[in-house]
Amino acid sequence: MTVRRAEARIAVDIGGTFTDVVLERGNSRFSVKVLTTSQAPDEGVVGAVCDVLDRSRVQPSSVSLIIHGTTLATNAILERKGALTTLITTHGFRDVIEIGYESRYNQYDIMIEKPRPLVPRDRRLTVHERMDVHGRVLEPLDEKGVAALVPDLKRLGTQSLAVGFLHSYANPAHEVRVRDLLAEAMPGLSVTLSCEACPEVREYERFSTAVANAYVRPLMESYLGRLKGRLDSLGLGCPLLMMTSGGGLTTLQTAMRFPIRLVESGPAGGAILASHIAAEMGLSKVISFDMGGTTAKICLIEDYLPKSAREFEVDRAARFIKGSGLPLRIPVIEMIEIGAGGGSIARVDSMKRIAVGPDSAGAEPGPAAYDRGGRQPTVTDADILLGRIEPSHFAGGKVALVPERASQAMAVEIGDPLDLDPLMAAYGVTEMVDETMANAARVHAVEQGEAAAEHALVAFGGAAPLHAVRLAEKLGIRRIVVPANAGVGSAVGFLRAPVAYEVVRSRNMRLRDFDPGAANGLIFEMRKEALDVVRAGAPGAEVSETRGAYMRYLGQGHEIFVLLPLRELDVDDHQTLQAAYNREYEALYRRTIPDAEVEVLTWSVTISASHDRPSRVAEPPAAPLPEPIGVRDLVDPQTSRRIKVPLYWRPDLELGATLEGPAVIAEDETSTFVGRRFTARIGANGHIVIESRRETRT
């Protein structure tokens, strides 16, 4: 059966353990989950795409769009598998990316480990030049000095180059000239300019972002070009758009130029899905809980929008401590990431405590139960032993599980050292990982001025529905939503994301010296850049626009975002900006500082292809509950005792069907555990809505 071209779209999400592919055609959805082929990720993608096309009986020529998110850029940084990168910077500033903030993220730890720069000192070269903060040339670029660096670049085997000069955000002329000079001497060299990758103040963050982009760019250009070619050869000649960390879609060309914007693309898709479901169900306060094979991600969603941020850290030396990683100044959806996925490895530490993660068995060799050479127990092994996973349905039957391997690994690594049988060892592993996630969610909510218990929990990813009830109990949350196709939730979220692009540039301007002409000129340039990207990704679509300014009192170290009017600014708008800043500052700090001077540090323009927020969906009428397809023997987390519970097959449950816990609901990509104190019903759009029968705080 063929379908009209406009009816079929495909989303691809590459994770550390699994690669998820979803095809959506009208109201029908088909999904495939396969192990990630980490050595050649396009192999797994192409195989899964062919599989989902066969299942859906959709012809390749009928697919109108492919959306892709991937962890490859992140993994290249974490594993130090990027290109041989060299940095050229202003003379005297070669050590900026190593000095960092000149502070210690843990001042009492004398054995502190600093983030390891992607470019070692001998690969950082300098040239004489200097701009001031307003972009005026203080020292001309030494073009002979640039030419003299060519032999060093060749000697170092440079595959990718980052160029970062002081204050290039205010005047990029010197960085652009270096690129032009080297294009003649070293044609084909990949060059990243900091004035393009991150045109903002603060040289450490700007240089770090430019270096990271240069480090992953050859790898990502090669992968994306190879993938596009293979998809084209299958007859999938439709556009390929990339999911960005900020929750929007961008063109393949932009992603290949700035792959650093893709580092959190998979988790961003999950947050988009959760915000979409929140709007469908009228839930104004939601915690997005995405637990996959490698990590768990938690994001706060307020009034149907995920929290956003302007900075993200990767490769933290101390995994959960801010300031211990490499800073990236890119638009991101704000979330916390915990080393607690299905593949997270469990062990007994030196104090005889069960510890879980952050290291993961990944896809190769994977958990012990995969029987692919893994010998260490993981969270997935624990869930299998506790009866929460039906082996015959795991990953749609594509991964054959051997529970005996899980039992052996759990006994050797956890049970024997603690004198526990494998079952109780598995129970200890799940309790530890659930408590770790609950504590992280609790702290994250408090840092945002929110109470976790006031939120609903939207759980998706291969492992989240197994742990959502226990997490909710620990947080005092009374409602959980497990979306349809939860096991491939981030990929489904890609299909809900708008084509969007944000451009941010720093131009310092004090309100007392407000120059509307300069501001309008800058905003016009930024708007054109963002609009070109969006038009390329969504030709002919209506667009929406957001303009803003990051402002602060003179001398402060941090800025507040203030919305700007969607029109040309005039001389009187310094009063408009002052009033808007006062409102935002007072909302945060309950006061303003009278007569203190205010300045704009950075300007922002975001263009999005218009898309409608989903409307509230009515709940379905009650429907009969089918007979279970079997019985599972599992451990009750409330009593620590073995109990027999019914096993239901999710596709058999009609809209409106209700069941009492304890129970397990299995499907192709995941299973949902419903605790004894909870009731589950199949709500609108096929989501499982789990609610506590009474308030419990454990």
Helices and strands as residue ranges (DSSP letters): G 5-7, E 8-14, E 18-25, E 28-35, H 41-56, G 60-62, E 63-70, H 72-78, E 85-90, H 96-99, G 121-123, E 124-127, E 130-131, E 137-139, H 143-148, H 150-155, E 160-164, H 173-185, E 190-193, H 194-197, H 203-233, E 240-243, E 249-251, H 252-257, G 259-262, H 265-281, E 285-291, E 296-302, E 305-306, E 308-309, E 312-314, E 326-328, E 332-333, E 336-338, E 344-348, E 354-360, G 368-370, H 379-385, G 391-397, H 403-410, I 411-415, H 416-418, H 422-447, G 452-454, E 456-460, H 464-475, E 479-482, G 486-488, H 489-494, E 500-510, G 511-513, H 516-537, E 543-553, E 560-564, H 573-589, E 598-609, E 630-635, E 642-649, G 650-652, E 658-660, E 663-666, E 671-674, E 678-682, G 684-686, E 688-692
